[in-house]
Amino acid sequence: MKLSHYEWDPEKDLIAEGGFAEVFKAKDLNAEGRYVALKIYKEAVSRGTSGSTGQKKYSLEQEFSKIDGLSHTHLITYYGLEYITHTDAMGRNVSYPVLIMEYAGEGTLGQAIHRKLSLDEGKNIIVEVAQAVDYLHKQGIIHRDLKPGNVLFSKDRKGNKVSKVTDFGISQDILSDKTIQQSMTEGVGTPHYMAPEQFFKKKFGLNGDISERTDIWALGIMFYKILTGKLPFGHDKKDYELIRDGIVGEDPDYSEVPERFKNCIKTCLQKNASDRYASISDFIRDINGESNESGTVFLGGNETQFSAPKTKPKKKKKVWPVILLTALILGAGYGGYAFFRASQIKSLLSDAWESYKTGDHEKAYRLYQEAAEYDSGEANYFLATMSNYGYGTDVDYDKALEYVDKSMESGYEMANFQYAWAYQNGFGVEKDTTKASEYFREVLEEVKKQSQKGNPEAQNVYGLMQWNGYTIEKDPIKAEEQYKKAAEQDHPAAVENLAILYKYQKKYEDAFKMYEKGKDLNRYSCYRGLAEMYRNGQAVPKDTIKAFELYTSAAESNDVVSQYTLGKLYYYGTLTEKDRLRAVQWYTKAADRGYLDAQNELGIIFYEEKKYVEAKKWFQMAADRGNAFGAYNLGLIYYQGLGTTKDVVEAKKWFLVSANKGYSQAQYKMGDILEHGDDGKVDLEGAIRWYELAAAQNNASAQYALGRLYYDGKGKTKNRKIAKEYFIKTANLNNYLGQYMLGVMAENGIEGPVDYTEAEKWYRLSANNGYLNAQKALGRLIYDGKVPGQKKIVARTWYKKAADQGDAEAQYMVGLIDYNDKYYSLAKTWFLKAASQNNADAQNYLGVMYELGRGTTKNLKTAFDYYTKAANNGNSYAMYNLGLCYYYAKSVSTNKAVAKTWFNKSCTAGYQSACDFLKKNY
């Protein structure tokens, strides 16, 4: 068929069919090699409907006018709307609308989920989809039918896969509410992905209606399925009402969702739309791990570690009373100095505070240092805070703790808060909220007292404790009162904390005003707060350009968190074009100042780019500060010998650092090294200890290792029952080895009856995860007829997956299936691949094919050569065939003695035909 300059075959080129339309792949006759997709609407849609429902007629022109001109990297592009005329059975000419759009032929997200995606692949795809939907929302369009089938893939000019959202013409602007309800069974709206308000608007909807948050729900469902392979509601149900009841009345099982994404998906899947993310930008930010907005002391809205623990703070004895006693003994001479000292401290602290408030942090830091030389506890307190957050200096937790110790030695009771904060956030110490609570309790009375005296820092701290409920009852109202008092004195952190509080309460205009005030005080983290508000359209119209400008201003003003954030924005192409060079530059600025996440991000970037020397440098920097993630990756580099000489001992040292800090993958690696003696010494007892620690944290590799040890009776008493329990745990975490072992146990009746259906289930899960042995096992199970309803040709599919990974046995089996189906040329191709890896079965079959001239020219000499190779490789059939060659002079002189030798070998190897031949002829 033809339409304008597009041509297609209605039978061969059908891509998809739904209730309203059919989609075809069509060739563009004006551009060689270019294809488009044609969405041809059916008559009912073309004509529209009318009736008791009062559904308004479709207006495709109206639909196209709303989507024409939309342009986004991750949206299908629409090129035009035309009409095709067809004569119906009544002889009438009927026009059908045809939507011409971009062709994306690399499959759907649904297919990709079925094939299994890595965690990073899944995360990147959902972010791309979310960015596209965010763009639609900015154009006033709600998608309303987001699902994996509506996410297609194409390739960019470099051959990289790019996700594309389609069917976004079905929006609130185009379909009435009744259309959605009436057309549920016709494909508009997919029950499994529908939000509660799509069933009961008044009860669950934002202001009782469908909104952008309806799409946020669908994104949460999609992300859940990407991560787990399952649907959170009605996974195995098709009944509309059962699915609906699950969506509106049940809670999902989050046990298989990675910890880092649980809160994100939970927020998406809140029943009431008002409780979900306010915008998709918030959703994207959470997935990418960008700033969170918990309270702060100096660096508002950030609790991210810059480096991991090294030393624990030691609470020093207060020596100030001793100094006072000395002053009394020394008398008036000391009194003169004391007066001078006090006046100097007062002057320096005043100047330092004013410098800090106006954003001149370097000057403030220098003045606090001068005051600290006079043993000012308050000066040391603020030096600790500034060292923790990199204000006026580099981030240095150890130095911060030294300042806190000095502050305590000077009798400054507020310093206990710094100890509490260090333990609460893991700043220079192991994170320990119990110890943090002890210090919070100890400092509480001093904070109250100083707050009543009007000390703005104490007021800010008191507000922080009330906001978070640190040892006292959480009380946002009292927290707001304290923040306000401090903010009135222009305490920059209090200003920001007040903005955070207002934003949490959704008082966006008040939050915006406080962020503006913080910006006027040159508090650059408030620039970040404003950036988030412009980004999300809170109190102001959405303006991503303005948001990006604010992030950049903060970063250029040396705000280390903004430098890191800007690196992420450039790296992932959020709010701006992807720019790897600029991303690295900003990450480096933050990393050079001690920002831990930036150091690790740089390590990951260079590791993935196989620039291992550079990766090692950044992981080393993080590891030297005691960071578990950096230490693990540094260990991995030494273990694999990437960018350095392989050194298992050095690797083990860094794995141990990471493992001792609780990093489960490092604990697993410690177990692996000790089990196999990679460092020259096997220590099964030690290996098991580490495996058990990692397994307790749901580390799938460790759980599999323990299952294997119990299964084999290695280091543990053989116990297949316990082994199976571990295999089930790890299999449920999508570990392909555990899944494979459960298949083996079910197939062979270990710890249960022989159950081929169960075996097939586990083999299939493992095979879908790419495990070669599972692909072969599944192929064998089907080939042997142990899977009801599965033909042998299906076995070929699984054998081929393993064959494509280079497995000789699988290559032989693909060849055998093709041979038996008389596809000889195809069989020969696979036999040659297997034979090149010395597979004796394939070599024998090649001998047969050359002898009989099947799929190739008959050649007895080549047949003889293949029989010889196969026989020497132990194939009993080839031994027999080689014997026949010598007996009947096939490509070789008759030699019945040699023939007898080969017949004997074949008979001994168990081939009955060879035994019968010997009896008959010798």
Sequence and secondary structure as in RCSB ss.txt:
>XXXX:A:sequence
MKLSHYEWDPEKDLIAEGGFAEVFKAKDLNAEGRYVALKIYKEAVSRGTSGSTGQKKYSLEQEFSKIDGLSHTHL
ITYYGLEYITHTDAMGRNVSYPVLIMEYAGEGTLGQAIHRKLSLDEGKNIIVEVAQAVDYLHKQGIIHRDLKPGN
VLFSKDRKGNKVSKVTDFGISQDILSDKTIQQSMTEGVGTPHYMAPEQFFKKKFGLNGDISERTDIWALGIMFYK
ILTGKLPFGHDKKDYELIRDGIVGEDPDYSEVPERFKNCIKTCLQKNASDRYASISDFIRDINGESNESGTVFLG
GNETQFSAPKTKPKKKKKVWPVILLTALILGAGYGGYAFFRASQIKSLLSDAWESYKTGDHEKAYRLYQEAAEYD
SGEANYFLATMSNYGYGTDVDYDKALEYVDKSMESGYEMANFQYAWAYQNGFGVEKDTTKASEYFREVLEEVKKQ
SQKGNPEAQNVYGLMQWNGYTIEKDPIKAEEQYKKAAEQDHPAAVENLAILYKYQKKYEDAFKMYEKGKDLNRYS
CYRGLAEMYRNGQAVPKDTIKAFELYTSAAESNDVVSQYTLGKLYYYGTLTEKDRLRAVQWYTKAADRGYLDAQN
ELGIIFYEEKKYVEAKKWFQMAADRGNAFGAYNLGLIYYQGLGTTKDVVEAKKWFLVSANKGYSQAQYKMGDILE
HGDDGKVDLEGAIRWYELAAAQNNASAQYALGRLYYDGKGKTKNRKIAKEYFIKTANLNNYLGQYMLGVMAENGI
EGPVDYTEAEKWYRLSANNGYLNAQKALGRLIYDGKVPGQKKIVARTWYKKAADQGDAEAQYMVGLIDYNDKYYS
LAKTWFLKAASQNNADAQNYLGVMYELGRGTTKNLKTAFDYYTKAANNGNSYAMYNLGLCYYYAKSVSTNKAVAK
TWFNKSCTAGYQSACDFLKKNY
>XXXX:A:secstr
 EETTEE  TTT EEEE SSEEEEEEEETTSTT EEEEEEE HHHHH   STT      HHHHHHHHTT   TTB
  EEEEEEEEEE TTS EEEEEEEEEE   S BHHHHHHH   HHHHHHHHHHHHHHHHHHHHTT       GGG
EEEEE TTS EEEEE  TTSSTTTS HHHHHHTGGGTSS GGG  HHHH HHHHSBTTB  HHHHHHHHHHHHHH
HHHSS SSSTT   HHHHHHHHHH     TTS HHHHHHHHHHT SSGGGS SSHHHHHHHHTT       SSST
T    SS            HHHHHHHHHHHTHHHHHHHHHHHHHHHHHHHHHHHHHHTT HHHHHHHHHHHHTTT
 HHHHHHHHHHHHHTSSS   HHHHHHHHHHHHHTT TTHHHHHHHHHHHTSSS   HHHHHHHHHHHHHHHHHH
HHTT HHHHHHHHHHHHHTSSS   HHHHHHHHHHHHHTT HHHHHHHHHHHHHTT HHHHHHHHHHHHHTT HH
HHHHHHHHHHHTSSS   HHHHHHHHHHHHHTT HHHHHHHHHHHHHTSSS   HHHHHHHHHHHHHTT HHHHH
HHHHHHHHTT HHHHHHHHHHHHHTT HHHHHHHHHHHHHTSSS   HHHHHHHHHHHHHTT HHHHHHHHHHHH
HTTTS   HHHHHHHHHHHHHTT HHHHHHHHHHHHHTSSS   HHHHHHHHHHHHHTT HHHHHHHHHHHHHTT
TS   HHHHHHHHHHHHHTT HHHHHHHHHHHHTT STT  HHHHHHHHHHHHHTT HHHHHHHHHHHHHTT HH
HHHHHHHHHHTTT HHHHHHHHHHHHHTSSS   HHHHHHHHHHHHHTT HHHHHHHHHHHHHTSSS   HHHHH
HHHHHHHHTT HHHHHHHHHH 
